[in-house]
Amino acid sequence: MIRIAARPATTSLSTHADCHTTPHIETPEERTRRIWRGADAVAFDVDSTVCQDEAIDELANYLGVGEAVANVTRQAMNGNARF
């Protein structure tokens, strides 16, 4: 089993000066990151077996590397990638 330890949680009220500030409200992206970091395992349907989306493309776009992944995919589909 591979396990990656999550970073320690931080709070927005870390010092006395912060006592009168509004507590941090977790954004959807922060919530997603927190959940992923705490997961023991993650499974992907990357070849559209269960879902209709191309999960690798969707994940790559979400992470901001969609074009790079598309280039690698094109190379592999054309037989130009070494494994």
Buried (B, 14 or more C-beta within 10 A) or exposed (E): EEEEEEEEEEEEBEEEEEEEEEEEEEEEEEEEBBEEEEEEEEEEEBEEEEEEEBBBBBBBBEEEEBEEBBEBBEEEEEEEEEE
